[in-house]
Amino acid sequence: MGSFDDPCCPSLRRGRSPVEVHIAGQLESVVIEAGWLQYCSREVYRLSVKQAILIAATHVYSHALRRRHGELPADVQDQLHRRLEVLHRGRADFPLPGDVWDVSSAASMHRRHLLVKYGGGMFRGRKPRGFSFEGRRIIVYRSLDADALATHAYSIADMEFRAEQRSRGNKDQPPFEEGHKYRIRITCSKRKGGPMFLYAAELAVARLWLQFLRLAKKRPPTEAQAVAVRTCVVRASRQARRRGWDALRVHYRSLAAARSQMADFKAWTGVAELRRGWAKLRAAHAARVEEDAAARAGAARRRERREAERRRAERKAAERFRLEETRRAAALLRDGLAAARARRPAWASARTAEALREALVTQVQAWFREYRSEATSSRTYPLGVSARSLMQQAQQGLTLGASFEALACGEALQLCLHPAAFELWRSSPEAQRLQRVAAAEVGFEPGPLHVRLSECRSMLVLSEAGQVEWEHFVPLSRVSSVVLHAAPSHSSSVVGPAAGGGGGACLAIHGPRVAWARRLSPDGPGVVGAEDGL
């Protein structure tokens, strides 16, 4: 014997899943899930609970109809679908189609059903009776007839009950009644006889009875609980009325919108002829404006063509005039030369040897320049690939025998400043020193140096041969003079092919002159400055 109340039997409560609905009077939709009413206002809370209950009740009703009748007709399914769609959108409610589900109705609890009781002792007779639920009691009738008299009334608080399901072959004890698969065994402490069996026609009815028996067996509600239930009922009824007013307002708004649309349509149809005439007038005006614009554009183009033709005629006339004047001047010159040639002797027209040589050289140079220009433009000039300009040669530089002498900052200031100003500078030299280096301050010993022009063409760069990372620079703007000597200076020992008294020229590049006079250095012996006044 099985029990339809055990975990193996299917339950009426199905799994939950989030549902998105629109609450009446709200702009945004909400999702029915855990905690979805936590931050709602009082009004929205009532509307939301009522709408969620109606959606759940519609789902339960649809499930019960499918379980009882199987596949539902198309019209019933369409009505249920429309009801759920209206509820999900937060619109007005309308009655359910078809008959009312008797399992969820209160009348099913008061309807008489089959009860079979058995006697106690040796003679356990089977007695079929009828029963119904009234409050917290079970009323037993002599038969299932509507006019049968009640024989006993048993309190549910004194009962013990359990659910039973018919087994294969009906081998249960006592056996099930014909046509029934579910029953509830009841044992009452106030009755001395055997057990009583409540037979249900459907599984849902048996479960509803079992749930009612469990609730009725508990302690009766207190006055506060009764007041709470009455409050809930009153609030639910008020919510139903409020929902009806909401639906009425929504319906009125829809009617007002339809009325406004009809009025607009009537007004539009009333002036349809005027609208068509006005549209035709605007189209004709637009066509006239386009024609005028095209005519103006054509006239402007014609004026431009006439002006261009006039300018071309003027240019041609000027060219003809210049050509005629040139021809006239050439004719006059030719006539003058012919007259002069006729007046001088024949031997005077012969060229001298120097004039003939100059003319030949000039002609050859002109031919060479023309050839070089054409070959250079076509990149076929044989000397143009490896040839470099003077600026490129200067940037590449040369390795020469050279030396570099630089005057330190203190020595330059000693030559330039007044003694009092120089003493002030010696007291705080770092405060008077520039952050930007103007030129190299460390000199080179005489030897081979690589001298080149910087890429920016503003500095002369000197570096030891093979050590490009140690470069010294001298700004070209600070060069005061360049002196070309026929022989190297005796004061500096320059190493190189041009040094050592072997003859040859040398080049001396001088920086800015800082003083004309010479002063003794206070830190040690020696003279600071140029060797002479120049």
C-alpha positions in Angstrom: 0.0 0.0 0.0 1.4 3.3 -1.0 0.8 6.9 0.3 0.2 9.8 -1.9 1.6 12.1 0.7 5.1 10.7 0.7 8.0 12.3 -1.1 7.7 9.8 -4.0 4.3 11.2 -5.0 4.0 14.3 -7.2 3.3 17.5 -5.3 0.9 20.3 -6.2 3.6 22.9 -5.7 5.8 23.3 -8.8 9.3 24.8 -9.1 9.4 28.6 -9.2 11.1 30.7 -11.9 11.4 34.5 -12.2 8.5 36.1 -14.1 8.6 39.7 -15.5 5.3 41.6 -15.1 4.1 45.2 -15.3 2.4 46.5 -12.2 -0.7 48.7 -12.7 0.2 52.4 -12.6 3.9 51.8 -12.9 6.2 52.6 -15.8 8.9 50.0 -15.4 8.4 46.3 -15.3 9.5 44.1 -12.3 10.6 40.5 -11.9 8.8 38.3 -9.5 11.6 36.6 -7.5 13.0 36.4 -4.0 12.9 39.8 -2.3 11.1 41.6 -5.1 8.7 43.4 -2.6 11.4 44.5 -0.1 11.6 48.2 -1.1 8.1 48.8 -2.4 5.8 51.4 -1.1 2.5 50.5 0.6 0.4 51.1 -2.4 2.7 49.3 -4.8 3.0 46.4 -2.4 -0.8 45.9 -2.4 -1.0 46.1 -6.1 1.9 43.7 -6.6 0.7 41.1 -4.2 -2.8 41.1 -5.7 -1.5 40.8 -9.2 0.9 38.0 -8.3 -1.9 36.1 -6.5 -4.2 36.4 -9.6 -1.4 35.2 -11.9 -0.7 32.2 -9.6 -4.5 31.4 -9.3 -4.8 31.4 -13.1 -1.9 29.0 -13.5 -3.4 26.6 -10.8 -6.8 26.8 -12.6 -5.2 26.0 -15.9 -3.3 23.0 -14.4 -6.5 21.7 -12.8 -8.5 21.9 -16.0 -5.8 20.0 -18.0 -5.6 17.3 -15.3 -9.3 16.8 -15.3 -10.2 17.2 -19.0 -6.9 16.5 -20.7 -6.3 18.6 -23.8 -8.3 21.8 -23.6 -10.3 23.3 -26.5 -8.7 26.0 -28.5 -11.1 28.7 -27.4 -10.4 27.9 -23.7 -6.7 27.9 -24.2 -7.0 31.3 -26.0 -9.0 32.8 -23.2 -6.5 31.5 -20.6 -3.6 32.9 -22.6 -5.3 36.3 -23.0 -6.0 36.4 -19.2 -2.4 35.7 -18.4 -1.3 38.3 -20.9 -3.6 40.9 -19.4 -2.4 40.1 -15.9 1.3 40.3 -16.9 0.7 43.7 -18.5 -1.1 45.0 -15.4 -4.4 45.6 -17.2 -8.0 45.0 -16.0 -9.2 41.5 -15.0 -12.1 39.6 -16.6 -14.0 36.4 -15.5 -12.5 33.0 -16.1 -13.9 30.8 -18.9 -15.8 27.6 -18.3 -17.0 26.1 -15.0 -15.4 26.9 -11.6 -12.8 24.4 -10.3 -14.7 22.5 -7.6 -11.5 21.4 -5.8 -10.6 25.0 -4.8 -14.2 25.9 -4.1 -15.6 26.0 -0.6 -18.7 23.9 -1.7 -16.5 20.8 -2.2 -15.8 20.8 1.5 -19.5 20.7 2.3 -20.5 18.2 -0.4 -21.2 14.7 0.8 -18.6 12.0 0.0 -18.3 8.3 0.6 -17.2 7.2 4.1 -16.8 3.5 5.1 -16.5 2.5 8.7 -15.8 -0.8 10.3 -17.0 -2.1 13.6 -14.8 -3.4 16.4 -14.5 -6.8 18.1 -15.3 -10.1 16.5 -18.0 -8.8 14.2 -16.3 -6.1 12.0 -19.2 -5.1 9.7 -18.7 -2.8 6.8 -21.0 0.2 6.9 -21.0 2.7 4.0 -22.0 6.2 5.1 -21.7 9.8 3.8 -19.7 12.6 5.4 -18.9 16.3 5.0 -16.6 18.8 6.7 -18.2 21.5 9.0 -15.7 23.7 10.8 -13.3 21.5 12.8 -15.7 18.4 12.7 -16.6 15.6 10.4 -20.4 15.0 10.1 -21.4 11.4 9.3 -24.7 10.8 7.5 -26.6 7.6 7.1 -26.2 7.6 3.3 -25.1 9.8 0.5 -28.6 11.1 -0.2 -29.2 14.8 0.2 -32.0 14.3 2.7 -30.1 11.7 4.8 -30.0 12.4 8.6 -26.7 12.9 10.5 -25.8 10.1 12.9 -22.5 11.2 14.4 -20.2 14.2 14.6 -16.5 13.6 15.3 -14.0 16.3 16.3 -10.9 16.4 14.1 -8.7 17.2 17.1 -9.4 13.6 18.5 -8.4 11.9 15.2 -5.3 10.2 13.9 -5.2 9.9 10.1 -2.9 8.8 7.3 -3.2 8.7 3.5 -3.4 5.5 1.5 -3.2 4.6 -2.2 -4.6 1.6 -3.9 -2.0 -1.2 -4.7 -1.9 -3.6 -7.6 -4.7 -6.2 -7.5 -6.4 -4.4 -4.6 -4.7 -6.6 -2.0 -5.1 -3.9 0.7 -6.8 -4.6 4.0 -9.5 -3.8 4.0 -9.9 -3.6 0.3 -10.6 -0.4 -1.6 -14.1 0.4 -2.7 -14.8 0.0 -6.4 -13.9 3.1 -8.5 -11.7 4.7 -5.9 -7.9 4.8 -5.7 -7.2 7.2 -2.8 -8.5 7.2 0.7 -7.6 8.5 4.2 -7.6 6.1 7.2 -9.0 7.8 10.3 -8.8 6.5 13.8 -10.9 8.4 16.4 -10.2 8.1 20.1 -13.9 8.9 20.9 -15.1 5.9 18.8 -14.8 2.4 20.1 -15.2 0.7 16.7 -12.7 0.1 13.9 -11.2 2.7 11.6 -13.1 4.9 9.2 -12.0 5.5 5.5 -12.7 8.7 3.6 -12.7 7.9 -0.2 -11.8 10.6 -2.7 -12.5 10.4 -6.4 -9.3 12.3 -7.4 -5.8 12.7 -6.0 -6.1 16.5 -5.7 -9.3 16.1 -3.6 -7.6 13.6 -1.3 -4.6 16.0 -0.8 -7.0 18.9 -0.1 -8.7 16.8 2.6 -5.4 15.8 4.1 -4.3 19.4 4.2 -7.6 20.4 5.8 -7.3 17.7 8.4 -3.8 18.8 9.3 -4.8 22.4 9.7 -7.9 21.6 11.7 -6.0 19.3 14.1 -3.8 22.2 15.2 -4.7 24.6 17.9 -7.7 26.8 17.1 -6.8 30.4 16.1 -6.7 33.1 18.8 -8.7 36.3 18.8 -5.7 38.2 17.5 -5.2 35.7 14.6 -8.9 36.0 13.8 -8.6 39.7 13.7 -5.5 39.4 11.5 -7.4 37.2 9.1 -10.3 39.5 9.0 -8.0 42.4 8.3 -6.4 40.6 5.4 -9.8 39.8 4.0 -10.9 43.4 4.3 -7.6 44.6 2.7 -8.0 42.1 -0.1 -11.5 43.3 -0.8 -10.4 46.9 -0.7 -7.6 46.1 -3.1 -10.0 44.4 -5.4 -12.2 47.5 -5.4 -9.1 49.7 -5.9 -8.0 47.5 -8.8 -11.4 47.8 -10.3 -11.2 51.6 -10.1 -7.7 51.4 -11.7 -9.1 49.3 -14.5 -11.9 51.7 -14.9 -9.5 54.6 -15.1 -7.4 52.8 -17.7 -10.5 52.0 -19.7 -11.6 55.6 -19.5 -8.2 56.8 -20.7 -8.3 54.4 -23.6 -11.8 55.6 -24.5 -10.6 59.3 -24.2 -7.6 58.5 -26.4 -9.9 56.8 -29.0 -12.3 59.8 -28.9 -9.4 62.2 -29.4 -8.1 60.1 -32.3 -11.6 60.1 -33.9 -11.9 63.9 -33.4 -8.5 64.4 -35.1 -9.4 62.0 -37.9 -12.7 63.9 -38.4 -10.9 67.3 -38.4 -8.3 65.9 -40.9 -10.9 64.5 -43.2 -12.9 67.8 -43.0 -10.0 69.8 -44.4 -8.7 67.1 -46.8 -9.7 69.2 -49.8 -7.9 72.2 -48.4 -4.9 70.1 -47.6 -4.7 68.7 -51.2 -5.1 72.2 -52.6 -2.4 73.6 -50.3 -0.1 70.8 -51.2 -0.6 71.4 -54.9 0.0 75.1 -54.4 3.3 74.4 -52.5 4.4 72.0 -55.3 3.6 74.5 -58.0 5.5 77.2 -56.1 8.5 74.9 -55.6 8.5 74.1 -59.3 8.4 77.8 -60.1 11.2 78.6 -57.8 13.3 75.8 -59.3 12.6 77.1 -62.8 13.6 80.7 -61.8 16.8 79.4 -60.2 17.6 77.4 -63.3 17.0 80.4 -65.5 19.2 82.6 -63.3 21.9 80.0 -63.4 21.7 79.7 -67.2 21.9 83.5 -67.5 24.9 83.6 -65.3 26.6 80.9 -67.3 25.9 82.7 -70.5 27.3 85.9 -69.1 30.4 84.1 -68.0 30.9 82.5 -71.4 30.5 86.0 -73.1 33.0 87.5 -70.7 35.5 84.6 -71.3 35.1 85.0 -75.1 35.7 88.8 -74.7 38.8 88.2 -72.7 40.1 85.7 -75.2 39.5 88.1 -78.0 41.3 90.8 -76.1 44.3 88.5 -75.5 44.4 87.5 -79.1 44.3 91.1 -80.2 47.1 92.0 -77.8 49.2 89.1 -79.0 48.7 90.1 -82.7 49.6 93.7 -81.8 52.8 92.6 -80.0 53.7 90.3 -82.9 53.2 93.1 -85.4 55.2 95.5 -83.3 58.0 92.9 -82.9 58.0 92.2 -86.6 58.1 96.0 -87.3 61.0 96.4 -84.9 62.9 93.4 -86.4 62.4 94.8 -89.9 63.7 98.2 -88.8 66.7 96.6 -87.1 67.4 94.5 -90.1 67.2 97.5 -92.4 69.5 99.5 -90.1 72.1 96.6 -89.9 71.9 96.2 -93.7 72.5 100.0 -94.2 75.4 100.0 -91.7 76.9 96.9 -93.3 76.7 98.5 -96.7 78.5 101.6 -95.4 81.5 99.8 -93.8 84.3 98.0 -95.7 84.3 94.2 -96.3 87.4 93.5 -94.2 85.7 94.9 -91.0 83.1 92.1 -90.9 85.7 89.3 -90.4 86.1 87.9 -86.9 89.4 87.9 -84.9 90.9 84.7 -83.5 90.1 85.7 -79.9 86.4 86.4 -80.7 86.1 83.1 -82.6 87.7 81.2 -79.7 85.3 82.9 -77.2 82.3 82.1 -79.3 83.3 78.4 -79.5 83.9 78.1 -75.8 80.5 79.8 -75.1 78.7 77.4 -77.4 80.4 74.3 -75.9 79.5 75.5 -72.4 75.8 76.0 -73.4 75.7 72.6 -74.9 77.2 71.0 -71.8 74.8 72.8 -69.4 71.9 71.6 -71.5 73.1 68.0 -71.5 73.8 68.1 -67.7 70.3 69.5 -66.9 68.6 66.8 -69.0 70.8 63.9 -67.6 70.3 65.1 -64.0 66.5 65.3 -64.4 66.5 61.7 -65.9 69.0 60.4 -63.3 71.5 59.3 -66.0 74.2 61.9 -65.2 77.4 59.8 -64.6 78.9 62.3 -62.0 75.6 62.9 -60.1 75.5 59.6 -58.1 78.7 60.1 -56.1 79.0 63.8 -56.2 78.2 65.7 -52.9 77.5 69.3 -52.2 79.7 71.4 -50.0 77.2 71.3 -47.1 77.1 67.5 -47.2 80.9 67.4 -47.2 81.0 69.8 -44.2 78.5 67.6 -42.3 80.6 64.5 -43.0 83.7 66.2 -41.8 87.5 65.4 -42.0 90.2 64.0 -39.7 92.8 66.7 -39.3 95.7 67.5 -37.1 94.3 70.0 -34.7 94.2 71.3 -31.1 91.4 72.8 -29.0 92.0 75.4 -26.3 89.1 76.6 -24.1 89.0 79.3 -21.4 87.3 78.4 -18.2 84.4 80.4 -16.8 86.4 81.8 -13.9 89.2 82.9 -16.1 86.8 84.6 -18.6 85.0 86.4 -15.8 88.4 87.5 -14.4 89.2 89.1 -17.7 85.7 90.7 -18.2 84.5 91.8 -14.7 85.6 94.6 -12.5 87.7 93.4 -9.5 84.8 94.2 -7.1 82.3 92.3 -9.2 84.7 89.5 -9.7 85.1 89.1 -5.9 81.3 89.1 -5.5 81.1 86.3 -8.1 83.8 84.3 -6.3 81.7 84.5 -3.1 78.7 82.7 -4.8 79.8 81.2 -8.1 77.0 78.7 -8.4 74.2 81.3 -8.1 75.7 83.2 -11.1 76.3 80.2 -13.3 74.0 79.4 -16.3 72.3 76.0 -16.4 72.8 75.7 -20.2 76.2 75.0 -21.6 77.2 77.5 -24.3 80.3 75.7 -25.5 82.9 73.1 -24.5 85.1 74.1 -21.6 87.7 71.3 -21.8 90.4 71.5 -24.4 92.2 68.8 -26.5 95.9 68.2 -26.7 97.4 68.5 -30.1 96.6 65.5 -32.2 94.3 64.1 -34.9 90.7 65.3 -34.4 87.6 64.7 -36.5 86.0 68.1 -37.4 82.5 68.3 -38.8 79.4 70.5 -39.0 76.4 69.4 -36.9 73.2 68.3 -38.5 71.4 71.5 -37.5 74.2 73.5 -39.2 74.7 75.7 -36.1 77.7 74.1 -34.3 81.2 73.0 -35.1 81.7 69.5 -33.6 85.2 68.2 -32.6 86.0 64.7 -31.4 89.0 62.5 -31.1 89.4 60.0 -33.9 87.5 56.8 -33.1 85.7 58.3 -30.1 82.5 59.8 -31.3 80.8 59.6 -27.9 83.2 62.2 -26.5 82.3 65.1 -28.7 82.9 68.8 -28.0 81.0 71.6 -29.8 81.4 75.2 -30.5 78.4 77.3 -31.7 79.1 79.0 -35.0 77.3 82.1 -33.8 80.1 82.6 -31.2 83.0 82.4 -33.8 84.5 85.9 -33.9 87.1 85.4 -36.6 88.8 82.8 -38.8 92.5 83.4 -39.7 94.3 81.5 -42.5 98.1 81.2 -41.7 100.7 80.3 -44.3 102.7 78.4 -41.6 101.6 76.9 -38.2 101.7 79.1 -35.2 104.9 78.8 -33.0 102.8 79.0 -29.8 100.9 75.7 -30.4 102.3 72.4 -31.4 99.9 71.1 -34.0 100.4 67.5 -35.0 99.8 66.6 -38.6 101.2 66.7 -42.1 100.8 70.5 -42.1 102.7 71.0 -38.8 106.3 70.9 -37.7 107.7 73.5 -40.0 107.1 71.3 -43.0 105.3 74.1 -44.7 101.6 74.3 -45.6 98.7 76.4 -44.4 96.8 76.2 -41.1 93.5 77.6 -40.0 92.8 79.3 -36.7 89.2 79.7 -35.5 88.8 82.2 -32.7 85.9 82.5 -30.3 84.4 85.7 -28.8 86.9 88.1 -27.3 86.2 88.7 -23.6 88.8 91.4 -22.9 91.5 93.5 -24.4 93.7 93.8 -21.3 95.6 91.0 -19.5 95.5 90.4 -15.8 97.5 88.1 -13.5 95.7 85.1 -12.1 95.3 85.4 -8.3 95.4 81.6 -7.8 98.9 81.2 -9.3 101.5 82.4 -11.6 100.9 83.0 -15.2 99.1 85.4 -17.5 95.5 84.8 -18.5 94.4 86.1 -21.9 95.7 86.7 -25.4 99.4 87.0 -26.0 99.1 90.4 -27.5 96.6 93.2 -27.6 95.1 92.1 -30.9 
